[in-house]
């Protein structure tokens, strides 16, 4: 079947914007994602999708834990940049960010964050370039009240771009 795909269609899907972190043997990393969903309520489980090239993917594979921070709409681009466009293999993304250690050992970002959760990986699905990690939520807390940032707001208001490893990346023609 001939494929006729306009990748802009994927920008019409509704997403939030989150920072997912993990830790293994003292190494910390985190990245911006737009693919975090609650998959069950009892027990509480979530799923995330991470590109296999990302350092965060490597840490989740090894540690079998991750955390997610729900970001507020007023999160500045200067805060998002290192988590979306820089590799934790090259920089310490946590050197200038407020965070605390969670029960899983993952860093929980507390700056520009409405709520946080931590999960232990119970399953994973190989998607070729990405992996879906499904996790049991083991801890969660509300940091403050506010409006969560959406991927649409990030693109339309903040004029943000999708990095090459993002599922929504569109190569320039």
N, C-alpha and C positions, 0 to 999 in steps of 0.2 A: 504494500500500500504506500502510495506517495505521501510523504509527510509535508504538511503545509503548516508550519508553526510560527506564530508571531509571539516571541518571548515576552513582549510587553504585557500580555494577558496575565502573566504570573504576578505582576504588580497590583492587579485588581483583587487578588486574594487577600484576605484579612490576616494580618500578623501583628504580634507584639514585637518588642525589641528587648532582648535580655542579654545579660552577661553570664556565661556558663564558665565555671572554674573547676579545676581539679588539682590534686597534689599527689606526688609520689616521691618518697625518700627525700623530703625537704625541698623538692622542686615544685614551684607553684606556676600556674598559668591560667589564663582566662581569655575568652574571646566573645565577641558580639555574635548572637544568633537571632534568627527570627522564627525558628522552628522548635518551639517548646509547647507541648500539649498535655493536658491531663487526660489519661486514658482510662482510669477507673477511679471510683470514689471509695470503695471499700474492698481491699485495702487501697489507700491512696497511692496511685502510681502516675508517673509522668514519662514522656518520651522526648528525646532530643535528637537532632540530626546534626552530625559533625563530619566535616570533610576529613578524609584520611590523611591529607597532607599536613594538617594542623597539629601543632605541638599539644594542644588540649586533647586531641584524639588519642595521642600516644599515652598521655597521663591517665586518661580514663580507662584505656585498655589495661594498663598495668595495675592501677589502684582499685578499679571497679567501683569508684565513687565519683560523684559530681555534685556541684551546687549550682543554683540559678538565682540571679538577682533580677527582680522585676524593676525596670528603670522608670523614673518619672519623666513626664513630658518635657520638663525644663532642663533635662540633661544636655549640657553643652557639647558641641562637636569636639572640642579640645579634650574632653573626657572620653568620648567614644573612640577617637582616632587610634590611640595605641592598642585598644582591644579589637579594632576592626581591620587595621591596615599594617600592623607590625607583628612580627613573630616573637613569641616568648623565648625562642632559641637565641634571639639577638639582643633583646632588651629585658629589663626587669619591669614588667607592667605594674607591679605593686609598689614600686618605690615612692610614688607620689599619690597613692590612693588609700583612702580610709577603708580598713577591713578588719575583720576579726576571724579567728580560727573557729570553725564549726566542729560539731561532734565527729564528723567523718575525717577531719583534718583538712578539709577544703577551705580555702579562703572565702569568707562571706563579705562581699562588698557592701559597705554601709553608706557610702556617699552616693547621692542621686538615686537612692534605692527606696522603693515602696515596701517590698517584702522579699524574703529570701526563703529558699528551701534547699534541703540536702537529700540526696538519694543514693541508694546502693544499687548498682546494676544487677538486674536479674535476667536480662536477655539482651541480645543484640542481633541486628539483621544487617547483613552485608548488602549494600546497594551499588557496589562497584566503586564509585568515587567517594561515597559517603557511607556512614554507618548510623543506623538508628539504635540508640541506647535506650532501653526501657528500665526504669528504676523504681524501687519502693521508696517512697518518701519516708525518711526517718526523723526529720526535724523541719520545722517551718516556723516563721515568725513574721509579723507585720512590723516594719520599721517605722513607717509613718503613713498618713493618709495622703492621697493625691491622685492625679490622673496618670495612668500608664502611657508611656510613649508607644506609638504604633509605627510600623514600617512605612506606612503612607505618610505620616507626619515627618518622619526622618527624611523621606525623599522630597516631599512637596514643600515643607516649611524650612527645614534645615538644609535642603539641597544636597543631602548626602548621596553618596554613590555606593554601589555594591562592589565589594572586593572580588578579585578573580576566583577565590575559593567558595564564594557564596552560591547557593542554588539559584538565586535570582540574577546572577551576573549576566550582563549582556555585553559581548565584545563589540567594540566600535567597528562600524563597517566602512 
